[in-house]
């Protein structure tokens, strides 16, 4: 009797092993997926965002990709409560969207009412990079080239008063910290990280577009930060004669970096959150719907090398400008403070 029971248990174990292999791919692939992402219920954080996962095109690779996406986003077959909880966690973790992220989400979300309808918002989308990037660089060019301020005033401020230099150092460091904190937009960076991971796994057109758009949004903040840093030094060196001038110019210049958040209102914020939830659902269902599944299988055959390196390349493309910004910020702040008068 005992031997028959043991034989039955062994057969049941083999059947269970076969079912698990069919659902999650081979043991080796399933173990690899489990090791690469230790997903915790209730959060959508990519604990290992640089892991490239699978980039093949065979049946086992598709099952592994499907399992990994399900592990991150869940599945359409989950309970409504679980799906809502995951989507809410995703949107909450994205945080408050600025105007760039809002505009991109409106572009990616194709549901009715999710586009930018007002003429003012469309004009703001053009005016924003002009104000944050073109205007600061144009002012630098105006002061240095047109007014020839470096030739006339030199590289340093002519006032060597300790109080004046101390005030300039404090306000410059404040400005530098504001710029360093503002050069990386958390919402676009969050969406970028998820999108590039999705592209690395699936090669889908949606995730590729999202990766490009969100990277450009983050890059615009970094270019704007660098332009404002240079403009701050030029104005501090040539246009300030009193400590009050330093404080006023510091506040005025740093205002430019926050315009993308100033142009958001509660209505736009709610629309951005709703569209982020739509993007979450599209990423979650990508390997479960027939049409999307065909696109994923086709996408897994293309650009394997680029997709395999995409997360690392995007991470490096963000890290390099950020490093340049904080090095430049401290160099200019210290350089202005201790630069000899009349130099």
C-alpha positions, -999 to +999 in steps of 0.1 A: +000+000+000+028+024+009+047+017-023+016+024-044+011+057-026+047+067-032+044+058-069+012+079-072+030+109-055+059+106-079+036+106-109+018+137-095+051+154-090+061+148-126+027+161-139+031+192-118+067+197-131+054+194-167+027+220-161+051+244-145+075+240-175+047+247-199+035+278-181+069+294-173+093+279-198+122+256-190+135+253-154+167+272-164+147+301-179+123+302-151+151+303-126+168+330-145+137+352-145+132+347-108+168+356-101+168+387-122+137+403-106+126+396-071+092+412-075+074+423-043+036+424-043+022+460-042+052+476-059+063+481-095+100+490-088+125+474-111+149+460-085+175+454-112+167+479-140+199+472-159+192+435-163+187+428-200+166+397-196+158+378-228+163+390-263+157+359-284+128+350-306+121+313-298+091+299-280+109+295-247+122+331-250+087+344-255+074+325-225+103+339-204+096+375-215+059+370-208+067+357-173+090+386-166+065+412-177+038+395-157+061+395-127+066+433-130+031+444-141+008+415-133-016+399-158-050+408-172-063+376-156-055+389-121-083+400-098-097+435-103-085+444-069-050+433-076-049+450-110-061+483-095-035+481-067-006+475-091-018+503-115-021+527-085+013+518-072+028+524-107+011+559-110+020+569-074+056+559-080+058+580-111+050+610-090+038+644-102+043+649-139+058+681-153+046+696-186+070+675-207+059+642-192+022+653-194+026+661-231+043+628-239+017+608-220-010+626-240+008+616-272+013+580-263-022+575-249-046+570-278-078+568-258-104+596-266-099+628-247-063+621-239-047+646-264-036+682-260-067+700-273-062+737-263-041+760-286-025+775-255-011+741-244+002+734-279+019+768-279+033+761-244+049+729-257+069+751-282+075+780-259+088+758-230+121+746-247+126+781-261+123+796-227+144+770-209+171+764-234+172+790-262+167+821-241+196+813-216+220+805-243+209+836-263+216+857-232+250+842-228+258+849-264+244+885-261+266+893-231+298+876-242+298+882-280+276+913-286+285+932-254+321+918-253+318+917-215+347+892-211+370+916-230+357+946-210+353+932-175+374+900-176+365+866-162+360+878-126+338+903-108+357+935-100+343+936-064+365+918-039+345+927-007+344+896+016+307+902+023+300+905-015+319+873-023+304+854+007+269+864-005+277+853-040+291+820-029+260+812-008+235+822-035+256+804-062+256+772-042+219+775-036+214+780-074+237+751-081+218+728-058+185+739-074+199+732-108+214+698-099+181+687-083+161+700-113+181+685-141+166+651-136+128+650-138+116+620-116+085+614-136+101+612-170+130+592-156+106+567-140+087+562-173+119+561-193+133+533-171+102+512-175+099+519-212+135+510-221+131+478-201+099+470-220+117+477-253+147+455-243+123+426-236+098+430-264+111+454-291+076+469-293+070+501-313+052+517-283+080+512-259+105+524-284+086+556-290+082+561-252+119+555-246+128+582-272+103+607-260+110+604-223+147+605-229+144+637-249+122+652-221+149+644-195+177+656-218+159+690-223+160+695-185+198+687-185+206+710-213+185+737-197+204+732-164+237+736-181+226+768-199+213+783-167+246+775-149+267+793-175+242+822-175+245+825-137+282+828-139+282+854-167+256+875-148+274+872-115+307+881-131+295+911-151+261+924-140+262+924-102+276+953-082+259+948-048+249+918-027+212+926-035+220+922-072+233+887-065+202+876-046+178+891-071+196+876-101+198+842-083+161+841-078+153+854-113+175+829-131+164+798-112+128+806-119+133+795-155+141+759-145+108+754-128+085+766-155+077+731-167+061+724-133+045+759-130+025+752-161+008+722-147-026+724-130-048+698-112-067+690-144-035+683-163-021+663-134-051+640-133-050+635-171-013+626-168-021+600-141-049+585-161-027+582-192+001+567-171-024+541-160-032+534-197+005+529-205+008+506-175-021+485-189-006+484-224+027+472-211+010+446-189-012+432-216+014+432-244+021+395-243-014+384-237-034+399-266-032+382-300-024+413-320+001+426-295+016+391-291+023+389-328+041+423-326+061+412-297+072+379-314+082+399-345+099+426-324+120+400-305+136+390-338+149+426-346+176+448-331+187+421-307+221+437-300+207+472-295+179+460-273+203+440-252+224+472-246+195+497-245+191+499-207+228+504-201+231+529-229+202+550-216+215+549-181+249+561-193+233+588-215+216+602-184+246+598-160+271+616-182+252+649-185+243+648-148+279+644-139+289+673-162+263+695-146+273+689-109+310+692-117+304+724-136+282+738-109+307+734-081+336+745-103+318+778-113+307+785-077+341+781-062+358+797-092+336+828-090+341+831-052+379+830-052+386+845-086+408+877-081+392+910-090+401+927-123+412+893-138 
